[in-house]
Amino acid sequence: MASAMAGVCGAPSWAAIAEARADHSRRYTLHRPSCAPGIYKPAVENSVVVSSRARSSFACGHARISKGKILIRQSSRQFPSPRSPPGPWLLEPLVALGNLGPASGEPHLVQDILKSELSRWRDNPQFATAILKGLGKNGLPNVARSVLSIMRDSQVEVNVVHYAVTISACARVGQWQLALSLLSSMPNMRVMPNQISYGAAISACEKSSQWQAALQILSVMQGMLVVPDTISWNAAISACEKGGQWQLALSLLSGMPGLSLWPNEISYNAAISACEKACQWQMAFHIVSQMVDVRVVPNVISFNAAISACEKGGEWKMALALLGEMPAKKVLPDLITCNAALSACEKGSQWQLALSILEKMPDMRVQPDVISHSAAISACGKGGQWKPALKLLRRMQQTSKVGPNIVSYNAAISACEKAGQWLLALGLLESILDGRAHPNVISYSAAMSACEKASQWLPALELLTLMPERRVMPNTITYSSMISACGRSEGHWQLALSLLRDMPEKRVMPNEVTCSAAISAFETGGWWQQALSLLAILPNLSSHPNEYSYNAVMTTCAIALQWQLALDMFGVFGSGAGMAWIKTKADFHNAGIGACDKANQWRMALSLLSNMPGARALPDAIGYTSTISACNKGNQWKLALSLLSGMLAIRVAPNDVNYNAAIVACGKGGQWNFALSCVVDMTENAVRPDRISCNAAVSACEQAEAQLAPSGFAAF
């Protein structure tokens, strides 16, 4: 009996395999001798058990590892002809090494298995190819590398085919570093890499998104005068695609004809996919058109990638255009196609088109899945159509083929939230618990946002309290919704401040949105001192105030008639270090103008509005509304009319509030004719006069004791 070789800890000895081939009728166990105390486990756990079972001619053996034992069943014909290739009886012990984990590629373990076959391999090196291919199919590149090493040490010819097969084994499991190591060692072994070995190495880099290494191999190939083939080039394009390098992918695609390489559908699909991941929908659409021009027929993969690119770019029209082209190209849409088109409609709030695609999918021989329904529900929600959204959800609940998941429920809750249906949102949240899904933080945040928009702070607070009990941890969005709900309900600013202070203890850090919501809570009650205090402590909360925070503070001061303080803050914020960015925000200027309006400071309001272009802030309807209102309060009817004309000059559409303020200003100034002119201008600019407009115009006529008011309104 051959002595067992000492290996790694816990690894079996393979010395008994030679005897197993000589004597197939007996079952025996070999115990590993201990080299030192404490090194090996008990002999029973490390023994090699070899059993034999008679089979018909050249029947294959069987090997497996179980509880530290390698079990081998050998056929009755152990001695194959020197010219016959090795059978599974040799491959299976090598494959069984994979169960040893990192120790699977130990050379001495592989040596024990192969030593009886190496003499045959010296005469027929092609026998090793079959073994290396088998190891590659089983995802064992480390064992394949050890086989190569043993072949070299045993003076067995190692050729380029052996290396190519081993590198392909590395590519199969993404071992790109091992693949490059093997490739670089070939010249030292006097084996020159060829097109196949280089291509296998590029494929290994492609599967691991190593685009730099893939391009470097292409460069080395050209330096070694090895012409890349289309397969190698496609792998390099795919590597760039997976690495997010869409420009390089397109460059490789365009450079193929110069190397007498003609792109095929795989080349184009990889380039389209690169554009899709980079949201370059124009280029993806162009490549699909280019395929038709060069007589390369786009397949479903081509269309799927292009439609997905349009979806990510928010181009739902182009996505549907591509979907409509598929029948003419004799390409049948699949589930991925339809889901990408549905997602494009969802992002574009095209709920009617989304429902149409969903209903037509069975006609395309495509069965909608949960992703399809969830996208359609979300499209209805974004389009403000909560009823169709709930109808789809009920249909999913009633069918056994497509049951709703948490994404479906969240989309339905979000649809109710956007429509202000807070009671339905809470009901859907409870229905999740009755089903198989489990609500997550998105579910609770959407339901709390629905309560916040309806000023229902108490139900929102109950949800926040229930979340830890249901093993759902609140996040920043959750707290922001809760604090904002307190802000919408007058008198709950203390609760808002308490929630803000509790966030760090809950390991949830406040952000700009959270702090702005808290300041807005103070704004509702006019608590300007608390708003200023919170603004001062924001840096201590690891949060930086944004324009909304400053705007809320200034508005709070204005509501509390602290207009001078608001204007002082406007000057400080606008000129502070690192605060130049805020001067470009129209909302920041609007907050200052609003403070002037509430304090009847029309001159200051007019000054702030006129200074906005110099600060690179574009005046909008809100700023003009506050300024016209300030002029109205100051009986400056000429300035009010001038501002109204100025809005039209810079293409800011006046609304009914702007016109009403100007009409009231004209009435106070006794300018009944200008008041009526404003009413006429409203109709010409597609602004419908309301009761306030008409009453203000009539009041202007009455104040001027004019008798033309009835005839002046004959047109209305």
KOLSESE-692409 format. One record per residue (C-alpha): residue in one letter; y, z, x. Coordinates in nm, 3 decimals. Example, Ala and Ser with C-alpha at 12.3 -4.5 7.8 and 13.67 -1.06 7.14 Angstrom:
 tormar       y       z       x
      a  -0.450   0.780   1.230
      s  -0.106   0.714   1.367
! end
This chain:
 tormar       y       z       x
      m   0.000   0.000   0.000
      a   0.334  -0.093   0.142
      s   0.572   0.192   0.198
      a   0.873   0.217  -0.029
      m   1.211   0.147   0.125
      a   1.485   0.403   0.090
      g   1.771   0.270  -0.124
      v   2.067   0.399  -0.302
      c   2.041   0.718  -0.501
      g   1.837   0.669  -0.813
      a   1.747   0.305  -0.734
      p   1.378   0.197  -0.746
      s   1.180   0.057  -0.455
      w   1.054  -0.300  -0.482
      a   0.788  -0.288  -0.212
      a   0.510  -0.261  -0.470
      i   0.579  -0.604  -0.614
      a   0.381  -0.779  -0.340
      e   0.075  -0.570  -0.416
      a   0.122  -0.627  -0.787
      r   0.083  -1.000  -0.729
      a  -0.239  -0.938  -0.530
      d  -0.401  -0.703  -0.775
      h  -0.316  -0.767  -1.137
      s  -0.592  -0.562  -1.296
      r  -0.465  -0.216  -1.216
      r  -0.165  -0.007  -1.317
      y  -0.023   0.221  -1.058
      t   0.287   0.421  -0.970
      l   0.454   0.435  -0.630
      h   0.659   0.740  -0.543
      r   0.963   0.708  -0.321
      p   0.939   0.936  -0.017
      s   1.240   1.162   0.017
      c   1.439   1.110   0.334
      a   1.632   1.431   0.295
      p   1.623   1.716   0.050
      g   1.848   1.673  -0.248
      i   1.904   1.300  -0.201
      y   1.667   1.164  -0.462
      k   1.579   1.263  -0.816
      p   1.221   1.367  -0.903
      a   0.961   1.105  -0.815
      v   0.867   1.052  -1.177
      e   1.220   0.940  -1.260
      n   1.240   0.705  -0.961
      s   0.891   0.557  -0.972
      v   0.808   0.191  -1.002
      v   0.552   0.117  -1.271
      v   0.384  -0.222  -1.248
      s   0.138  -0.328  -1.514
      s  -0.060  -0.644  -1.557
      r  -0.188  -0.831  -1.860
      a  -0.402  -1.140  -1.848
      r  -0.243  -1.451  -1.999
      s  -0.316  -1.819  -2.009
      s  -0.243  -2.039  -1.710
      f   0.078  -1.955  -1.528
      a   0.203  -1.735  -1.812
      c   0.528  -1.567  -1.726
      g   0.555  -1.203  -1.639
      h   0.797  -0.954  -1.789
      a   1.019  -0.690  -1.631
      r   1.256  -0.427  -1.760
      i   1.408  -0.096  -1.656
      s   1.355   0.206  -1.877
      k   1.458   0.564  -1.793
      g   1.478   0.496  -1.423
      k   1.151   0.293  -1.418
      i   1.110  -0.078  -1.366
      l   0.828  -0.212  -1.578
      i   0.674  -0.545  -1.476
      r   0.397  -0.733  -1.654
      q   0.253  -1.000  -1.433
      s   0.048  -1.305  -1.535
      s  -0.308  -1.357  -1.424
      r  -0.206  -1.647  -1.195
      q   0.000  -1.478  -0.922
      f  -0.011  -1.746  -0.656
      p   0.195  -2.051  -0.757
      s   0.164  -2.371  -0.564
      p   0.398  -2.405  -0.264
      r   0.551  -2.704  -0.437
      s   0.595  -2.544  -0.780
      p   0.935  -2.389  -0.859
      p   0.960  -2.012  -0.904
      g   0.891  -1.896  -1.256
      p   1.044  -1.618  -1.465
      w   0.819  -1.366  -1.286
      l   1.065  -1.383  -0.995
      l   1.388  -1.404  -1.195
      e   1.313  -1.115  -1.428
      p   1.302  -0.842  -1.160
      l   1.632  -0.973  -1.026
      v   1.784  -0.966  -1.373
      a   1.651  -0.615  -1.423
      l   1.865  -0.508  -1.128
      g   2.169  -0.557  -1.350
      n   2.083  -0.231  -1.527
      l   2.157  -0.043  -1.206
      g   2.529  -0.109  -1.235
      p   2.724  -0.118  -0.907
      a   2.399  -0.087  -0.707
      s   2.256  -0.405  -0.859
      g   2.360  -0.621  -0.567
      e   2.225  -0.399  -0.290
      p   2.074  -0.643  -0.035
      h   1.766  -0.435   0.044
      l   1.668  -0.424  -0.324
      v   1.698  -0.800  -0.351
      q   1.518  -0.840  -0.018
      d   1.215  -0.653  -0.149
      i   1.185  -0.894  -0.441
      l   1.242  -1.217  -0.247
      k   1.058  -1.158   0.081
      s   0.733  -1.310  -0.040
      e   0.919  -1.623  -0.164
      l   1.148  -1.692   0.130
      s   0.882  -1.887   0.320
      r   0.845  -2.128   0.029
      w   1.226  -2.160   0.003
      r   1.247  -2.266   0.367
      d   1.045  -2.572   0.280
      n   1.206  -2.624  -0.063
      p   1.564  -2.485  -0.074
      q   1.607  -2.628  -0.423
      f   1.382  -2.350  -0.553
      a   1.667  -2.107  -0.487
      t   1.897  -2.311  -0.709
      a   1.697  -2.227  -1.019
      i   1.709  -1.856  -0.939
      l   2.085  -1.865  -0.874
      k   2.144  -2.050  -1.201
      g   1.938  -1.793  -1.387
      l   2.140  -1.510  -1.235
      g   2.460  -1.689  -1.335
      k   2.346  -1.725  -1.696
      n   2.273  -1.353  -1.702
      g   2.616  -1.266  -1.561
      l   2.498  -1.125  -1.226
      p   2.720  -1.279  -0.956
      n   2.673  -0.979  -0.724
      v   2.296  -1.028  -0.723
      a   2.348  -1.402  -0.667
      r   2.572  -1.327  -0.370
      s   2.303  -1.102  -0.222
      v   2.049  -1.380  -0.269
      l   2.277  -1.613  -0.068
      s   2.316  -1.354   0.204
      i   1.941  -1.298   0.232
      m   1.882  -1.674   0.243
      r   2.119  -1.709   0.538
      d   1.965  -1.412   0.722
      s   1.613  -1.549   0.661
      q   1.705  -1.894   0.793
      v   1.674  -2.055   0.450
      e   1.901  -2.357   0.413
      v   2.210  -2.272   0.207
      n   2.383  -2.586   0.084
      v   2.690  -2.666  -0.122
      v   2.489  -2.664  -0.446
      h   2.385  -2.303  -0.388
      y   2.745  -2.201  -0.331
      a   2.870  -2.397  -0.633
      v   2.613  -2.233  -0.860
      t   2.701  -1.887  -0.730
      i   3.074  -1.946  -0.767
      s   3.008  -2.067  -1.122
      a   2.828  -1.737  -1.184
      c   3.147  -1.560  -1.076
      a   3.350  -1.779  -1.310
      r   3.124  -1.694  -1.602
      v   3.216  -1.323  -1.584
      g   3.571  -1.360  -1.450
      q   3.497  -1.242  -1.094
      w   3.772  -1.457  -0.944
      q   3.811  -1.251  -0.627
      l   3.442  -1.281  -0.546
      a   3.460  -1.653  -0.622
      l   3.747  -1.700  -0.375
      s   3.565  -1.492  -0.116
      l   3.258  -1.715  -0.143
      l   3.470  -2.029  -0.132
      s   3.656  -1.917   0.180
      s   3.331  -1.823   0.357
      m   3.173  -2.166   0.314
      p   3.328  -2.334   0.622
      n   3.212  -2.043   0.841
      m   2.858  -2.112   0.717
      r   2.900  -2.480   0.804
      v   2.897  -2.573   0.436
      m   3.192  -2.783   0.331
      p   3.320  -2.721  -0.023
      n   3.308  -3.018  -0.255
      q   3.465  -3.109  -0.586
      i   3.220  -2.895  -0.783
      s   3.261  -2.577  -0.578
      y   3.641  -2.604  -0.582
      g   3.634  -2.667  -0.957
      a   3.411  -2.362  -1.014
      a   3.655  -2.144  -0.818
      i   3.949  -2.277  -1.022
      s   3.756  -2.202  -1.339
      a   3.702  -1.843  -1.222
      c   4.077  -1.807  -1.164
      e   4.148  -1.963  -1.503
      k   3.933  -1.711  -1.690
      s   4.125  -1.427  -1.521
      s   4.472  -1.585  -1.575
      q   4.520  -1.618  -1.198
      w   4.737  -1.928  -1.211
      q   4.881  -1.886  -0.860
      a   4.533  -1.882  -0.705
      a   4.427  -2.181  -0.917
      l   4.724  -2.386  -0.800
      q   4.663  -2.282  -0.440
      i   4.304  -2.409  -0.462
      l   4.432  -2.742  -0.597
      s   4.665  -2.763  -0.298
      v   4.382  -2.684  -0.056
      m   4.164  -2.951  -0.216
      q   4.424  -3.217  -0.150
      g   4.466  -3.092   0.207
      m   4.090  -3.122   0.259
      l   4.095  -3.474   0.111
      v   3.882  -3.362  -0.182
      v   4.000  -3.542  -0.493
      p   4.015  -3.308  -0.795
      d   3.843  -3.426  -1.107
      t   3.961  -3.390  -1.465
      i   3.757  -3.073  -1.513
      s   3.928  -2.900  -1.220
      w   4.269  -3.016  -1.333
      n   4.207  -2.896  -1.688
      a   4.103  -2.556  -1.557
      a   4.429  -2.532  -1.360
      i   4.633  -2.624  -1.670
      s   4.444  -2.361  -1.867
      a   4.511  -2.103  -1.594
      c   4.884  -2.173  -1.624
      e   4.853  -2.148  -2.002
      k   4.687  -1.807  -1.984
      g   4.942  -1.692  -1.728
      g   5.236  -1.787  -1.950
      q   5.351  -2.070  -1.718
      w   5.413  -2.344  -1.971
      q   5.646  -2.544  -1.744
      l   5.379  -2.564  -1.473
      a   5.118  -2.658  -1.732
      l   5.332  -2.949  -1.849
      s   5.401  -3.049  -1.489
      l   5.028  -3.062  -1.415
      l   4.967  -3.264  -1.729
      s   5.234  -3.518  -1.642
      g   5.105  -3.547  -1.283
      m   4.749  -3.644  -1.375
      p   4.804  -4.024  -1.404
      g   4.949  -4.028  -1.051
      l   4.611  -3.904  -0.923
      s   4.419  -4.157  -1.134
      l   4.315  -3.873  -1.363
      w   4.345  -3.952  -1.732
      p   4.414  -3.653  -1.957
      n   4.165  -3.590  -2.234
      e   4.189  -3.373  -2.543
      i   4.107  -3.065  -2.333
      s   4.403  -3.135  -2.105
      y   4.643  -3.181  -2.395
      n   4.509  -2.881  -2.586
      a   4.561  -2.652  -2.288
      a   4.920  -2.775  -2.251
      i   4.988  -2.734  -2.624
      s   4.845  -2.383  -2.613
      a   5.075  -2.301  -2.319
      c   5.373  -2.415  -2.525
      e   5.248  -2.217  -2.824
      k   5.231  -1.892  -2.629
      a   5.584  -1.950  -2.498
      c   5.717  -2.033  -2.850
      q   5.807  -2.385  -2.731
      w   5.736  -2.552  -3.062
      q   5.940  -2.865  -2.981
      m   5.727  -2.942  -2.676
      a   5.404  -2.865  -2.863
      f   5.505  -3.105  -3.140
      h   5.599  -3.370  -2.881
      i   5.263  -3.342  -2.703
      v   5.073  -3.395  -3.028
      s   5.277  -3.712  -3.085
      q   5.216  -3.818  -2.724
      m   4.839  -3.787  -2.770
      v   4.851  -4.048  -3.045
      d   5.056  -4.281  -2.826
      v   4.799  -4.272  -2.543
      r   4.507  -4.307  -2.786
      v   4.376  -3.955  -2.739
      v   4.277  -3.832  -3.083
      p   4.408  -3.480  -3.155
      n   4.140  -3.245  -3.282
      v   4.162  -2.931  -3.489
      i   4.232  -2.725  -3.174
      s   4.535  -2.945  -3.099
      f   4.677  -2.902  -3.447
      n   4.604  -2.530  -3.457
      a   4.793  -2.465  -3.135
      a   5.088  -2.682  -3.244
      i   5.107  -2.520  -3.589
      s   5.089  -2.176  -3.430
      a   5.374  -2.273  -3.194
      c   5.586  -2.373  -3.493
      e   5.494  -2.048  -3.666
      k   5.605  -1.839  -3.368
      g   5.927  -2.039  -3.348
      g   6.004  -1.980  -3.716
      e   5.974  -2.352  -3.795
      w   5.776  -2.343  -4.116
      k   5.880  -2.697  -4.212
      m   5.735  -2.844  -3.891
      a   5.419  -2.635  -3.934
      l   5.363  -2.777  -4.281
      a   5.443  -3.127  -4.155
      l   5.163  -3.096  -3.898
      l   4.929  -2.962  -4.163
      g   5.010  -3.266  -4.378
      e   4.933  -3.506  -4.089
      m   4.578  -3.380  -4.038
      p   4.410  -3.580  -4.319
      a   4.563  -3.905  -4.189
      k   4.415  -3.827  -3.844
      k   4.079  -3.749  -4.007
      v   4.096  -3.390  -3.885
      l   3.978  -3.123  -4.126
      p   4.178  -2.797  -4.127
      d   3.986  -2.479  -4.061
      l   4.060  -2.115  -4.130
      i   4.278  -2.083  -3.818
      t   4.487  -2.381  -3.931
      c   4.552  -2.245  -4.276
      n   4.626  -1.892  -4.155
      a   4.877  -2.023  -3.901
      a   5.050  -2.225  -4.174
      l   5.049  -1.922  -4.405
      s   5.199  -1.707  -4.130
      a   5.473  -1.969  -4.077
      c   5.557  -1.957  -4.448
      e   5.552  -1.578  -4.437
      k   5.803  -1.562  -4.151
      g   6.023  -1.810  -4.335
      s   6.002  -1.610  -4.661
      q   5.854  -1.918  -4.831
      w   5.640  -1.726  -5.076
      q   5.586  -2.018  -5.317
      l   5.452  -2.243  -5.041
      a   5.235  -1.961  -4.910
      l   5.078  -1.915  -5.254
      s   5.027  -2.290  -5.282
      i   4.840  -2.307  -4.949
      l   4.628  -2.008  -5.045
      e   4.526  -2.170  -5.373
      k   4.448  -2.506  -5.210
      m   4.232  -2.365  -4.929
      p   3.905  -2.392  -5.130
      d   3.983  -2.760  -5.191
      m   3.998  -2.800  -4.811
      r   3.654  -2.636  -4.790
      v   3.812  -2.332  -4.628
      q   3.744  -1.988  -4.771
      p   4.050  -1.759  -4.747
      d   3.991  -1.434  -4.564
      v   4.175  -1.104  -4.555
      i   4.427  -1.244  -4.305
      s   4.509  -1.530  -4.542
      h   4.572  -1.296  -4.836
      s   4.769  -1.048  -4.625
      a   5.001  -1.324  -4.500
      a   5.059  -1.445  -4.856
      i   5.133  -1.089  -4.974
      s   5.379  -1.043  -4.689
      a   5.546  -1.376  -4.775
      c   5.594  -1.259  -5.134
      g   5.740  -0.932  -5.007
      k   5.991  -1.102  -4.780
      g   6.087  -1.330  -5.067
      g   6.156  -1.032  -5.290
      q   5.858  -1.112  -5.513
      w   5.679  -0.781  -5.550
      k   5.492  -0.878  -5.867
      p   5.299  -1.174  -5.712
      a   5.233  -0.954  -5.409
      l   5.068  -0.685  -5.622
      k   4.879  -0.950  -5.817
      l   4.723  -1.080  -5.495
      l   4.635  -0.728  -5.387
      r   4.462  -0.659  -5.719
      r   4.268  -0.983  -5.683
      m   4.150  -0.872  -5.341
      q   4.044  -0.535  -5.482
      q   3.843  -0.700  -5.760
      t   3.645  -0.936  -5.537
      s   3.368  -0.829  -5.304
      k   3.415  -1.121  -5.066
      v   3.767  -1.038  -4.950
      g   3.851  -0.670  -4.972
      p   4.200  -0.552  -4.872
      n   4.249  -0.385  -4.536
      i   4.532  -0.167  -4.416
      v   4.742  -0.474  -4.328
      s   4.713  -0.597  -4.688
      y   4.817  -0.260  -4.829
      n   5.107  -0.228  -4.585
      a   5.234  -0.573  -4.682
      a   5.222  -0.477  -5.050
      i   5.400  -0.146  -4.986
      s   5.665  -0.331  -4.787
      a   5.710  -0.575  -5.079
      c   5.774  -0.282  -5.313
      e   6.007  -0.124  -5.059
      k   6.223  -0.435  -5.031
      a   6.245  -0.457  -5.411
      g   6.340  -0.091  -5.450
      q   6.013  -0.007  -5.630
      w   5.964   0.329  -5.467
      l   5.726   0.466  -5.731
      l   5.494   0.168  -5.690
      a   5.511   0.209  -5.312
      l   5.398   0.571  -5.344
      g   5.121   0.467  -5.581
      l   4.992   0.208  -5.336
      l   4.994   0.465  -5.059
      e   4.773   0.692  -5.266
      s   4.542   0.403  -5.358
      i   4.473   0.346  -4.990
      l   4.316   0.690  -4.973
      d   4.092   0.604  -5.268
      g   3.960   0.293  -5.092
      r   3.794   0.232  -4.758
      a   4.116   0.185  -4.562
      h   4.308   0.468  -4.399
      p   4.690   0.475  -4.412
      n   4.864   0.452  -4.078
      v   5.217   0.521  -3.962
      i   5.330   0.180  -4.089
      s   5.209   0.267  -4.438
      y   5.402   0.593  -4.447
      s   5.713   0.445  -4.287
      a   5.728   0.166  -4.548
      a   5.681   0.412  -4.834
      m   5.947   0.645  -4.694
      s   6.183   0.352  -4.649
      a   6.134   0.270  -5.018
      c   6.229   0.630  -5.105
      e   6.526   0.613  -4.870
      k   6.667   0.302  -5.035
      a   6.636   0.470  -5.374
      s   6.805   0.789  -5.240
      q   6.483   0.982  -5.308
      w   6.493   1.223  -5.018
      l   6.251   1.478  -5.165
      p   5.947   1.242  -5.198
      a   6.024   1.112  -4.850
      l   6.021   1.467  -4.715
      e   5.686   1.534  -4.886
      l   5.537   1.227  -4.718
      l   5.668   1.339  -4.380
      t   5.505   1.679  -4.433
      l   5.171   1.526  -4.535
      m   5.141   1.294  -4.236
      p   5.010   1.550  -3.980
      e   4.762   1.683  -4.239
      r   4.622   1.330  -4.274
      r   4.611   1.282  -3.897
      v   4.897   1.034  -3.891
      m   5.169   1.114  -3.641
      p   5.528   1.025  -3.739
      n   5.721   0.791  -3.512
      t   6.086   0.706  -3.463
      i   6.093   0.469  -3.760
      t   5.950   0.740  -3.987
      y   6.214   0.993  -3.886
      s   6.490   0.734  -3.913
      s   6.391   0.658  -4.274
      m   6.380   1.029  -4.358
      i   6.717   1.102  -4.198
      s   6.870   0.800  -4.367
      a   6.735   0.925  -4.702
      c   6.918   1.252  -4.641
      g   7.232   1.055  -4.564
      r   7.214   0.869  -4.895
      s   7.183   1.197  -5.084
      e   7.507   1.388  -5.066
      g   7.491   1.740  -4.927
      h   7.179   1.707  -4.712
      w   7.340   1.654  -4.373
      q   7.200   1.986  -4.250
      l   6.846   1.867  -4.318
      a   6.923   1.544  -4.135
      l   7.046   1.739  -3.833
      s   6.740   1.968  -3.844
      l   6.505   1.669  -3.846
      l   6.690   1.516  -3.553
      r   6.653   1.837  -3.353
      d   6.280   1.865  -3.437
      m   6.198   1.519  -3.304
      p   6.167   1.612  -2.931
      e   5.934   1.901  -3.024
      k   5.713   1.649  -3.207
      r   5.716   1.428  -2.897
      v   5.918   1.165  -3.081
      m   6.236   1.066  -2.901
      p   6.539   0.970  -3.110
      n   6.686   0.625  -3.061
      e   7.012   0.462  -3.158
      v   6.895   0.392  -3.514
      t   6.791   0.753  -3.571
      c   7.119   0.895  -3.444
      s   7.323   0.642  -3.640
      a   7.137   0.746  -3.955
      a   7.216   1.111  -3.885
      i   7.584   1.036  -3.830
      s   7.586   0.835  -4.152
      a   7.456   1.148  -4.328
      f   7.770   1.327  -4.212
      e   7.975   1.027  -4.319
      t   7.858   1.064  -4.681
      g   7.998   1.416  -4.702
      g   8.299   1.357  -4.481
      w   8.175   1.601  -4.218
      w   8.376   1.448  -3.939
      q   8.351   1.750  -3.706
      q   7.971   1.748  -3.721
      a   7.968   1.372  -3.664
      l   8.178   1.415  -3.350
      s   7.951   1.695  -3.228
      l   7.640   1.484  -3.276
      l   7.800   1.193  -3.096
      a   7.871   1.423  -2.802
      i   7.512   1.551  -2.773
      l   7.340   1.213  -2.803
      p   7.293   1.178  -2.423
      n   7.114   1.517  -2.422
      l   6.867   1.373  -2.675
      s   6.779   1.088  -2.437
      s   6.957   0.846  -2.669
      h   7.260   0.629  -2.618
      p   7.505   0.570  -2.904
      n   7.550   0.212  -3.020
      e   7.823   0.044  -3.222
      y   7.674   0.175  -3.545
      s   7.706   0.533  -3.421
      y   8.071   0.486  -3.324
      n   8.144   0.301  -3.648
      a   7.991   0.581  -3.854
      v   8.193   0.845  -3.670
      m   8.520   0.656  -3.721
      t   8.439   0.594  -4.086
      t   8.360   0.963  -4.131
      c   8.697   1.055  -3.984
      a   8.866   0.801  -4.209
      i   8.696   0.939  -4.521
      a   8.816   1.286  -4.423
      l   9.169   1.143  -4.384
      q   9.149   1.196  -4.010
      w   9.279   0.846  -3.952
      q   9.478   0.932  -3.640
      l   9.164   1.079  -3.483
      a   8.971   0.767  -3.582
      l   9.230   0.546  -3.413
      d   9.231   0.768  -3.106
      m   8.855   0.728  -3.090
      f   8.898   0.354  -3.129
      g   9.117   0.349  -2.819
      v   8.892   0.579  -2.620
      f   8.570   0.396  -2.706
      g   8.722   0.054  -2.649
      s   8.857   0.139  -2.303
      g   8.589   0.375  -2.173
      a   8.377   0.299  -1.868
      g   8.078   0.092  -1.962
      m   8.208   0.046  -2.316
      a   8.352  -0.305  -2.284
      w   8.058  -0.443  -2.480
      i   8.158  -0.258  -2.796
      k   8.494  -0.435  -2.815
      t   8.308  -0.759  -2.889
      k   8.148  -0.610  -3.202
      a   8.323  -0.697  -3.528
      d   8.184  -0.386  -3.697
      f   8.357  -0.165  -3.441
      h   8.696  -0.320  -3.519
      n   8.622  -0.312  -3.892
      a   8.566   0.064  -3.874
      g   8.910   0.110  -3.719
      i   9.073  -0.121  -3.974
      g   8.898   0.068  -4.254
      a   9.041   0.394  -4.124
      c   9.390   0.240  -4.134
      d   9.330   0.116  -4.488
      k   9.233   0.460  -4.613
      a   9.542   0.610  -4.444
      n   9.780   0.339  -4.583
      q   9.860   0.224  -4.229
      w   9.898  -0.148  -4.295
      r  10.082  -0.222  -3.971
      m   9.808  -0.070  -3.759
      a   9.540  -0.249  -3.964
      l   9.716  -0.582  -3.916
      s   9.747  -0.514  -3.542
      l   9.377  -0.436  -3.504
      l   9.280  -0.752  -3.696
      s   9.508  -0.974  -3.490
      n   9.371  -0.828  -3.165
      m   9.009  -0.911  -3.245
      p   9.007  -1.270  -3.105
      g   9.146  -1.141  -2.776
      a   8.854  -0.898  -2.756
      r   8.608  -1.183  -2.824
      a   8.525  -1.036  -3.163
      l   8.530  -1.277  -3.456
      p   8.707  -1.143  -3.768
      d   8.485  -1.143  -4.074
      a   8.524  -1.090  -4.447
      i   8.495  -0.711  -4.413
      g   8.785  -0.687  -4.169
      y   9.002  -0.914  -4.381
      t   8.916  -0.717  -4.696
      s   9.028  -0.388  -4.542
      t   9.348  -0.544  -4.401
      i   9.442  -0.713  -4.731
      s   9.374  -0.384  -4.908
      a   9.604  -0.202  -4.664
      c   9.876  -0.461  -4.724
      n   9.827  -0.419  -5.096
      k   9.879  -0.044  -5.066
      g  10.190  -0.111  -4.859
      n  10.331  -0.358  -5.114
      q  10.313  -0.639  -4.856
      w  10.226  -0.926  -5.090
      k  10.339  -1.196  -4.848
      l  10.111  -1.065  -4.575
      a   9.826  -1.039  -4.824
      l   9.865  -1.406  -4.921
      s   9.901  -1.506  -4.556
      l   9.576  -1.327  -4.468
      l   9.402  -1.496  -4.759
      s   9.511  -1.838  -4.629
      g   9.411  -1.737  -4.276
      m   9.056  -1.668  -4.389
      l   9.019  -2.025  -4.512
      a   9.167  -2.158  -4.188
      i   8.897  -1.992  -3.973
      r   8.624  -2.072  -4.226
      v   8.571  -1.718  -4.347
      a   8.500  -1.750  -4.718
      p   8.710  -1.509  -4.927
      n   8.525  -1.313  -5.192
      d   8.635  -1.167  -5.522
      v   8.743  -0.842  -5.353
      n   8.983  -1.031  -5.123
      y   9.136  -1.226  -5.411
      n   9.166  -0.919  -5.632
      a   9.352  -0.725  -5.363
      a   9.592  -1.018  -5.312
      i   9.649  -1.055  -5.689
      v   9.725  -0.685  -5.719
      a   9.965  -0.707  -5.424
      c  10.146  -1.001  -5.587
      g  10.167  -0.808  -5.913
      k  10.325  -0.510  -5.738
      g  10.577  -0.743  -5.579
      g  10.664  -0.905  -5.910
      q  10.518  -1.238  -5.802
      w  10.335  -1.335  -6.121
      n  10.328  -1.703  -6.027
      f  10.147  -1.634  -5.699
      a   9.908  -1.404  -5.882
      l   9.815  -1.685  -6.120
      s   9.788  -1.924  -5.826
      c   9.533  -1.692  -5.666
      v   9.328  -1.701  -5.985
      v   9.332  -2.082  -5.979
      d   9.233  -2.081  -5.609
      m   8.935  -1.861  -5.690
      t   8.783  -2.123  -5.919
      e   8.851  -2.401  -5.669
      n   8.671  -2.202  -5.396
      a   8.367  -2.128  -5.617
      v   8.464  -1.763  -5.664
      r   8.436  -1.664  -6.029
      p   8.729  -1.448  -6.152
      d   8.605  -1.117  -6.291
      r   8.765  -0.864  -6.521
      i   8.961  -0.708  -6.235
      s   9.106  -1.046  -6.139
      c   9.215  -1.129  -6.493
      n   9.355  -0.783  -6.566
      a   9.552  -0.786  -6.241
      a   9.698  -1.130  -6.320
      v   9.791  -1.028  -6.675
      s   9.947  -0.709  -6.540
      a  10.152  -0.919  -6.295
      c  10.283  -1.131  -6.582
      e  10.360  -0.828  -6.793
      q  10.553  -0.665  -6.512
      a  10.767  -0.977  -6.472
      e  10.814  -0.997  -6.853
      a  10.675  -1.350  -6.842
      q  10.564  -1.519  -7.160
      l  10.349  -1.779  -6.986
      a  10.046  -1.560  -6.949
      p   9.853  -1.698  -7.253
      s   9.920  -2.060  -7.158
      g   9.846  -1.982  -6.797
      f   9.499  -1.863  -6.897
      a   9.423  -2.152  -7.129
      a   9.223  -2.314  -6.853
      f   8.992  -2.013  -6.832
! end
